Amino acid sequence: MKDKTTERDAAPDAGARPRSYRVHDTIVEARPIEPALYLVATPIGNLGDITLRALETLAGADVLACEDTRVTRVLLDRYGIANRPYAYHEHNANEAGPRLIAVLDAGRSVALVSDAGTPLVSDPGYRLAQTAIAAGHRVVPLPGPSAPLAALVGSGLSNDAFLFAGFLPSKDKARRDRLAELARVPATLIFFESPHRIGATLVGAADTLGRERPAVVCRELTKTYEEFRRGTLGSLADHYGGGIVVKGEIVLVIGPPPEEAAPDARDVDALLTRLSAEMPAGKAATEAAKVTGLNRRTLYDRLLTLKDLP
């Protein structure tokens, strides 16, 4: 995150102010909230995706900390919230973090938001949360918009198991090495990616994970030009790797690896027999487990059975 404004870089403001918010044309008084660090999810594009609980917390918190005060001010103005944002980001965390903890120490409340989505996901908010927890303060998550989850459910790919892996390395070799580490993870993979790197990332992913693996490029989620481009890694690499200009924020979703067929029982028996002729039964079972991916104990028991056969 980058510091894009100097507003409220001094002490957090917890002075007297209206504690209300607007829903359509109705002004709603925010109820007092208990002292705690509130992690408030905010819209990733469409400002209508904010929750009522988030609005009440943004209006009622003693201090509102955010990544970029200008971005957060747009949201606050949309809903008539007078709370004045205080900048907290990776460039000032060492100074701003202790000030926010001091607010909690004084028995007051702090609401933390990022520019978009759920705080602590690919931003330094986790440092503040860790410090607050270590100091004995409550940390209260307010669920809501999340780009990885929006991309996952909109992709149409398997979602019973998934891994959010953040940003891939920017250098090609490091990126391919990271993809190779994740190649056999039995889950759908989710990455953040920049528009100018998506082509190279897809080419590397197709080479590393296989061209036939299903994938979806999710662009500008919840915004006017939202797009889900579905295909295989190969077809998407051909499309984006041709030097086309891509704009907007991107989430790349890659389906899980194909299930491997179980080894033929006769081939397993032959392998066990061959290995047991060269080494003790226990070691033979261990080596066979490495080759076949089967359970070592099961292979050991099978080997003992084979030795007892006439």
C-alpha positions as a Markdown table, in Angstrom:
| # | Residue | x | y | z |
|---|---|---|---|---|
| 1 | Met | 0.0 | 0.0 | 0.0 |
| 2 | Lys | 1.2 | 3.5 | -0.8 |
| 3 | Asp | 0.6 | 6.8 | 1.1 |
| 4 | Lys | -1.4 | 8.9 | -1.3 |
| 5 | Thr | -2.4 | 11.7 | 1.0 |
| 6 | Thr | -1.2 | 13.6 | 4.1 |
| 7 | Glu | -4.7 | 14.0 | 5.7 |
| 8 | Arg | -4.7 | 12.9 | 9.4 |
| 9 | Asp | -1.1 | 11.8 | 9.5 |
| 10 | Ala | -1.0 | 13.5 | 13.0 |
| 11 | Ala | -2.8 | 12.0 | 16.0 |
| 12 | Pro | -5.9 | 10.0 | 15.5 |
| 13 | Asp | -9.1 | 12.1 | 15.9 |
| 14 | Ala | -11.6 | 10.9 | 18.5 |
| 15 | Gly | -13.3 | 14.3 | 19.1 |
| 16 | Ala | -17.0 | 15.1 | 19.3 |
| 17 | Arg | -18.9 | 14.7 | 16.0 |
| 18 | Pro | -22.2 | 13.4 | 14.6 |
| 19 | Arg | -22.3 | 9.6 | 14.9 |
| 20 | Ser | -24.8 | 8.8 | 12.2 |
| 21 | Tyr | -25.0 | 7.4 | 8.7 |
| 22 | Arg | -27.4 | 7.6 | 5.8 |
| 23 | Val | -29.3 | 4.7 | 4.2 |
| 24 | His | -31.0 | 6.0 | 1.1 |
| 25 | Asp | -32.7 | 9.2 | 2.4 |
| 26 | Thr | -32.9 | 8.1 | 6.1 |
| 27 | Ile | -30.4 | 9.3 | 8.7 |
| 28 | Val | -29.6 | 6.6 | 11.2 |
| 29 | Glu | -28.0 | 7.2 | 14.6 |
| 30 | Ala | -25.1 | 4.8 | 15.2 |
| 31 | Arg | -25.2 | 3.0 | 18.5 |
| 32 | Pro | -22.2 | 3.2 | 20.7 |
| 33 | Ile | -19.8 | 0.3 | 20.1 |
| 34 | Glu | -17.6 | -1.4 | 22.6 |
| 35 | Pro | -13.8 | -0.8 | 22.8 |
| 36 | Ala | -12.1 | -3.1 | 20.3 |
| 37 | Leu | -10.2 | -3.2 | 17.0 |
| 38 | Tyr | -12.9 | -3.7 | 14.3 |
| 39 | Leu | -11.7 | -5.1 | 11.0 |
| 40 | Val | -14.3 | -3.7 | 8.5 |
| 41 | Ala | -14.7 | -5.1 | 5.0 |
| 42 | Thr | -15.5 | -2.4 | 2.5 |
| 43 | Pro | -16.7 | -2.6 | -1.2 |
| 44 | Ile | -14.2 | -3.8 | -3.8 |
| 45 | Gly | -15.9 | -1.7 | -6.5 |
| 46 | Asn | -19.6 | -1.2 | -6.2 |
| 47 | Leu | -20.2 | 1.0 | -3.1 |
| 48 | Gly | -23.7 | -0.5 | -2.7 |
| 49 | Asp | -22.0 | -3.7 | -1.4 |
| 50 | Ile | -21.3 | -2.2 | 2.1 |
| 51 | Thr | -23.2 | -3.9 | 5.0 |
| 52 | Leu | -25.4 | -2.1 | 7.5 |
| 53 | Arg | -23.2 | -3.3 | 10.3 |
| 54 | Ala | -20.1 | -1.9 | 8.6 |
| 55 | Leu | -21.8 | 1.5 | 8.2 |
| 56 | Glu | -22.7 | 1.6 | 11.9 |
| 57 | Thr | -19.2 | 0.7 | 12.9 |
| 58 | Leu | -17.6 | 3.3 | 10.6 |
| 59 | Ala | -19.9 | 6.0 | 12.0 |
| 60 | Gly | -19.6 | 4.9 | 15.6 |
| 61 | Ala | -15.9 | 4.1 | 16.0 |
| 62 | Asp | -13.8 | 6.5 | 18.0 |
| 63 | Val | -11.1 | 6.3 | 15.4 |
| 64 | Leu | -11.2 | 5.2 | 11.8 |
| 65 | Ala | -7.9 | 4.0 | 10.4 |
| 66 | Cys | -7.6 | 3.4 | 6.6 |
| 67 | Glu | -5.1 | 2.8 | 3.9 |
| 68 | Asp | -5.7 | 5.9 | 1.8 |
| 69 | Thr | -7.9 | 8.6 | 3.3 |
| 70 | Arg | -9.0 | 9.9 | -0.1 |
| 71 | Val | -10.4 | 6.5 | -1.1 |
| 72 | Thr | -12.1 | 6.0 | 2.2 |
| 73 | Arg | -13.5 | 9.6 | 2.1 |
| 74 | Val | -15.5 | 8.7 | -1.1 |
| 75 | Leu | -17.2 | 5.8 | 0.9 |
| 76 | Leu | -17.9 | 8.0 | 3.9 |
| 77 | Asp | -19.3 | 10.8 | 1.8 |
| 78 | Arg | -21.6 | 8.4 | 0.0 |
| 79 | Tyr | -23.2 | 7.4 | 3.3 |
| 80 | Gly | -23.0 | 10.7 | 5.2 |
| 81 | Ile | -20.5 | 9.6 | 7.7 |
| 82 | Ala | -18.6 | 12.4 | 9.5 |
| 83 | Asn | -15.9 | 10.2 | 11.0 |
| 84 | Arg | -12.5 | 11.6 | 9.9 |
| 85 | Pro | -10.1 | 9.0 | 8.6 |
| 86 | Tyr | -6.6 | 8.5 | 9.9 |
| 87 | Ala | -3.9 | 7.1 | 7.6 |
| 88 | Tyr | -2.4 | 3.7 | 8.5 |
| 89 | His | -0.4 | 1.9 | 5.8 |
| 90 | Glu | 2.8 | 0.1 | 5.2 |
| 91 | His | 4.9 | 3.3 | 5.0 |
| 92 | Asn | 3.8 | 4.7 | 8.4 |
| 93 | Ala | 2.9 | 1.6 | 10.3 |
| 94 | Asn | 5.8 | 1.9 | 12.7 |
| 95 | Glu | 4.5 | 5.3 | 13.8 |
| 96 | Ala | 0.7 | 5.0 | 13.3 |
| 97 | Gly | 0.4 | 1.5 | 14.8 |
| 98 | Pro | 1.4 | 2.5 | 18.4 |
| 99 | Arg | -0.9 | 5.5 | 18.2 |
| 100 | Leu | -3.8 | 3.3 | 17.4 |
| 101 | Ile | -2.9 | 0.8 | 20.1 |
| 102 | Ala | -2.8 | 3.8 | 22.5 |
| 103 | Val | -6.4 | 4.5 | 21.5 |
| 104 | Leu | -7.3 | 0.9 | 22.4 |
| 105 | Asp | -5.4 | 1.2 | 25.7 |
| 106 | Ala | -7.5 | 4.2 | 26.6 |
| 107 | Gly | -10.6 | 2.1 | 26.3 |
| 108 | Arg | -11.8 | 3.4 | 23.0 |
| 109 | Ser | -12.6 | 1.8 | 19.7 |
| 110 | Val | -10.7 | 1.6 | 16.4 |
| 111 | Ala | -12.2 | 0.6 | 13.0 |
| 112 | Leu | -9.7 | -0.5 | 10.4 |
| 113 | Val | -10.4 | -0.6 | 6.7 |
| 114 | Ser | -8.3 | -1.1 | 3.5 |
| 115 | Asp | -8.9 | 0.6 | 0.2 |
| 116 | Ala | -11.2 | -2.2 | -0.9 |
| 117 | Gly | -12.2 | -5.6 | 0.5 |
| 118 | Thr | -11.3 | -7.3 | 3.7 |
| 119 | Pro | -8.5 | -5.8 | 5.9 |
| 120 | Leu | -5.4 | -8.0 | 6.6 |
| 121 | Val | -5.7 | -9.7 | 3.2 |
| 122 | Ser | -2.5 | -8.7 | 1.3 |
| 123 | Asp | -2.1 | -5.6 | 3.5 |
| 124 | Pro | -0.1 | -4.8 | 6.7 |
| 125 | Gly | -3.2 | -4.6 | 8.9 |
| 126 | Tyr | -2.2 | -8.0 | 10.3 |
| 127 | Arg | 0.6 | -6.3 | 12.2 |
| 128 | Leu | -1.9 | -4.0 | 14.0 |
| 129 | Ala | -4.2 | -7.0 | 14.7 |
| 130 | Gln | -1.3 | -9.0 | 16.1 |
| 131 | Thr | -0.2 | -6.2 | 18.4 |
| 132 | Ala | -3.7 | -5.6 | 19.6 |
| 133 | Ile | -4.2 | -9.3 | 20.4 |
| 134 | Ala | -0.8 | -9.4 | 22.2 |
| 135 | Ala | -1.9 | -6.4 | 24.3 |
| 136 | Gly | -5.1 | -8.1 | 25.3 |
| 137 | His | -7.6 | -6.2 | 23.2 |
| 138 | Arg | -10.6 | -7.6 | 21.4 |
| 139 | Val | -10.3 | -8.0 | 17.6 |
| 140 | Val | -13.7 | -8.1 | 15.9 |
| 141 | Pro | -14.0 | -9.0 | 12.2 |
| 142 | Leu | -16.9 | -7.6 | 10.2 |
| 143 | Pro | -17.3 | -9.9 | 7.2 |
| 144 | Gly | -18.2 | -8.5 | 3.8 |
| 145 | Pro | -16.7 | -8.0 | 0.3 |
| 146 | Ser | -13.7 | -10.0 | -0.6 |
| 147 | Ala | -12.1 | -10.1 | -4.1 |
| 148 | Pro | -10.7 | -13.7 | -3.7 |
| 149 | Leu | -14.1 | -15.1 | -2.7 |
| 150 | Ala | -16.0 | -13.1 | -5.3 |
| 151 | Ala | -13.6 | -14.4 | -8.0 |
| 152 | Leu | -13.9 | -18.0 | -6.7 |
| 153 | Val | -17.7 | -18.2 | -6.6 |
| 154 | Gly | -18.0 | -16.3 | -10.0 |
| 155 | Ser | -15.4 | -18.5 | -11.7 |
| 156 | Gly | -17.5 | -21.7 | -11.7 |
| 157 | Leu | -14.5 | -23.7 | -10.6 |
| 158 | Ser | -14.4 | -26.2 | -7.8 |
| 159 | Asn | -14.8 | -24.4 | -4.4 |
| 160 | Asp | -14.9 | -27.2 | -1.8 |
| 161 | Ala | -11.1 | -26.6 | -1.3 |
| 162 | Phe | -9.2 | -23.5 | -2.3 |
| 163 | Leu | -5.9 | -21.7 | -1.6 |
| 164 | Phe | -5.5 | -18.0 | -1.7 |
| 165 | Ala | -1.8 | -17.4 | -2.5 |
| 166 | Gly | -1.7 | -13.6 | -2.8 |
| 167 | Phe | 0.6 | -12.1 | -5.4 |
| 168 | Leu | 3.1 | -14.3 | -7.4 |
| 169 | Pro | 6.7 | -13.1 | -7.6 |
| 170 | Ser | 7.4 | -10.5 | -10.3 |
| 171 | Lys | 10.5 | -12.3 | -11.8 |
| 172 | Asp | 9.7 | -15.1 | -14.3 |
| 173 | Lys | 11.9 | -17.8 | -12.7 |
| 174 | Ala | 10.7 | -17.1 | -9.2 |
| 175 | Arg | 7.1 | -17.1 | -10.4 |
| 176 | Arg | 7.5 | -20.4 | -12.1 |
| 177 | Asp | 9.2 | -21.9 | -9.1 |
| 178 | Arg | 6.3 | -20.8 | -6.9 |
| 179 | Leu | 3.8 | -22.2 | -9.3 |
| 180 | Ala | 5.7 | -25.5 | -9.3 |
| 181 | Glu | 5.5 | -25.6 | -5.5 |
| 182 | Leu | 1.7 | -25.3 | -5.8 |
| 183 | Ala | 1.2 | -27.6 | -8.8 |
| 184 | Arg | 0.0 | -30.6 | -6.9 |
| 185 | Val | -2.0 | -28.8 | -4.2 |
| 186 | Pro | -5.5 | -30.5 | -4.4 |
| 187 | Ala | -7.4 | -27.2 | -4.4 |
| 188 | Thr | -8.4 | -24.3 | -6.6 |
| 189 | Leu | -5.7 | -21.7 | -6.6 |
| 190 | Ile | -6.4 | -18.0 | -6.3 |
| 191 | Phe | -3.9 | -15.2 | -7.1 |
| 192 | Phe | -3.9 | -11.4 | -7.3 |
| 193 | Glu | -2.3 | -10.2 | -10.5 |
| 194 | Ser | -1.5 | -6.9 | -12.1 |
| 195 | Pro | -2.7 | -6.1 | -15.7 |
| 196 | His | 0.8 | -5.7 | -17.1 |
| 197 | Arg | 1.9 | -9.1 | -15.8 |
| 198 | Ile | -1.1 | -11.2 | -16.4 |
| 199 | Gly | 0.1 | -12.4 | -19.9 |
| 200 | Ala | 3.5 | -13.6 | -18.6 |
| 201 | Thr | 1.9 | -15.2 | -15.6 |
| 202 | Leu | -0.5 | -17.2 | -17.7 |
| 203 | Val | 2.3 | -18.3 | -20.0 |
| 204 | Gly | 4.3 | -19.5 | -17.1 |
| 205 | Ala | 1.3 | -21.1 | -15.5 |
| 206 | Ala | 0.5 | -23.0 | -18.7 |
| 207 | Asp | 4.1 | -24.2 | -19.0 |
| 208 | Thr | 4.3 | -25.2 | -15.3 |
| 209 | Leu | 0.8 | -26.5 | -14.5 |
| 210 | Gly | -0.3 | -27.8 | -17.9 |
| 211 | Arg | -2.1 | -26.1 | -20.8 |
| 212 | Glu | -5.3 | -28.1 | -20.2 |
| 213 | Arg | -5.8 | -27.0 | -16.6 |
| 214 | Pro | -9.0 | -24.9 | -16.3 |
| 215 | Ala | -8.6 | -21.2 | -15.2 |
| 216 | Val | -10.5 | -18.0 | -15.1 |
| 217 | Val | -9.3 | -14.4 | -15.4 |
| 218 | Cys | -11.6 | -12.2 | -13.2 |
| 219 | Arg | -11.3 | -8.5 | -14.0 |
| 220 | Glu | -12.9 | -5.4 | -12.4 |
| 221 | Leu | -15.0 | -7.4 | -10.0 |
| 222 | Thr | -18.4 | -5.7 | -9.1 |
| 223 | Lys | -17.5 | -2.7 | -11.3 |
| 224 | Thr | -19.1 | -1.5 | -14.5 |
| 225 | Tyr | -16.7 | -3.5 | -16.8 |
| 226 | Glu | -16.7 | -6.7 | -14.7 |
| 227 | Glu | -15.4 | -9.6 | -16.8 |
| 228 | Phe | -14.9 | -13.4 | -16.3 |
| 229 | Arg | -12.8 | -14.9 | -19.1 |
| 230 | Arg | -12.9 | -18.6 | -18.8 |
| 231 | Gly | -10.9 | -21.3 | -20.5 |
| 232 | Thr | -7.8 | -23.4 | -20.1 |
| 233 | Leu | -4.4 | -22.0 | -19.0 |
| 234 | Gly | -3.3 | -22.6 | -22.6 |
| 235 | Ser | -6.1 | -20.8 | -24.2 |
| 236 | Leu | -5.8 | -17.9 | -21.8 |
| 237 | Ala | -2.1 | -17.7 | -22.2 |
| 238 | Asp | -2.6 | -17.5 | -26.0 |
| 239 | His | -5.1 | -14.7 | -25.5 |
| 240 | Tyr | -3.3 | -12.5 | -22.9 |
| 241 | Gly | 0.3 | -13.4 | -24.0 |
| 242 | Gly | -0.1 | -11.8 | -27.3 |
| 243 | Gly | 0.7 | -8.3 | -26.0 |
| 244 | Ile | -2.9 | -7.1 | -25.7 |
| 245 | Val | -3.5 | -4.1 | -23.3 |
| 246 | Val | -5.3 | -5.1 | -20.1 |
| 247 | Lys | -6.7 | -2.7 | -17.6 |
| 248 | Gly | -8.2 | -3.0 | -14.1 |
| 249 | Glu | -7.7 | -5.2 | -11.1 |
| 250 | Ile | -7.3 | -8.9 | -11.7 |
| 251 | Val | -7.9 | -12.1 | -9.8 |
| 252 | Leu | -6.6 | -15.3 | -11.4 |
| 253 | Val | -8.4 | -18.5 | -10.4 |
| 254 | Ile | -6.9 | -21.9 | -11.5 |
| 255 | Gly | -8.7 | -25.1 | -11.0 |
| 256 | Pro | -7.3 | -28.0 | -9.0 |
| 257 | Pro | -5.0 | -30.6 | -10.7 |
| 258 | Pro | -6.6 | -33.6 | -12.3 |
| 259 | Glu | -7.0 | -36.6 | -10.2 |
| 260 | Glu | -4.3 | -39.3 | -10.9 |
| 261 | Ala | -5.5 | -42.8 | -11.6 |
| 262 | Ala | -4.7 | -45.3 | -8.8 |
| 263 | Pro | -1.8 | -47.6 | -9.8 |
| 264 | Asp | -2.8 | -51.0 | -11.1 |
| 265 | Ala | -2.7 | -53.6 | -8.2 |
| 266 | Arg | -0.6 | -56.0 | -10.3 |
| 267 | Asp | 2.0 | -53.3 | -11.0 |
| 268 | Val | 2.2 | -52.5 | -7.3 |
| 269 | Asp | 2.7 | -56.2 | -6.4 |
| 270 | Ala | 5.4 | -56.5 | -9.0 |
| 271 | Leu | 7.2 | -53.4 | -7.6 |
| 272 | Leu | 7.0 | -54.7 | -4.1 |
| 273 | Thr | 8.3 | -58.1 | -5.1 |
| 274 | Arg | 11.3 | -56.5 | -7.0 |
| 275 | Leu | 12.1 | -54.1 | -4.2 |
| 276 | Ser | 11.9 | -56.8 | -1.4 |
| 277 | Ala | 14.4 | -58.8 | -3.3 |
| 278 | Glu | 16.9 | -56.0 | -3.0 |
| 279 | Met | 16.2 | -54.6 | 0.5 |
| 280 | Pro | 14.3 | -55.3 | 3.8 |
| 281 | Ala | 10.5 | -55.4 | 3.8 |
| 282 | Gly | 10.2 | -52.1 | 5.7 |
| 283 | Lys | 12.5 | -50.2 | 3.4 |
| 284 | Ala | 10.8 | -51.8 | 0.3 |
| 285 | Ala | 7.4 | -50.5 | 1.5 |
| 286 | Thr | 8.9 | -47.0 | 2.0 |
| 287 | Glu | 10.4 | -46.9 | -1.5 |
| 288 | Ala | 7.2 | -48.2 | -3.0 |
| 289 | Ala | 5.2 | -45.5 | -1.2 |
| 290 | Lys | 7.4 | -42.9 | -2.7 |
| 291 | Val | 6.8 | -44.3 | -6.2 |
| 292 | Thr | 3.1 | -45.0 | -6.0 |
| 293 | Gly | 1.9 | -42.4 | -3.5 |
| 294 | Leu | 0.1 | -45.2 | -1.6 |
| 295 | Asn | 0.1 | -45.6 | 2.2 |
| 296 | Arg | 3.4 | -47.2 | 3.5 |
| 297 | Arg | 1.6 | -49.3 | 6.1 |
| 298 | Thr | -0.8 | -50.7 | 3.5 |
| 299 | Leu | 2.1 | -51.5 | 1.2 |
| 300 | Tyr | 4.0 | -53.2 | 4.0 |
| 301 | Asp | 1.0 | -55.4 | 4.9 |
| 302 | Arg | 0.6 | -56.2 | 1.2 |
| 303 | Leu | 4.2 | -57.2 | 1.0 |
| 304 | Leu | 3.9 | -59.5 | 4.0 |
| 305 | Thr | 0.9 | -61.1 | 2.3 |
| 306 | Leu | 2.8 | -61.6 | -0.9 |
| 307 | Lys | 5.7 | -63.3 | 1.0 |
| 308 | Asp | 3.2 | -65.8 | 2.5 |
| 309 | Leu | 1.7 | -66.7 | -0.8 |
| 310 | Pro | 2.9 | -70.0 | -2.3 |
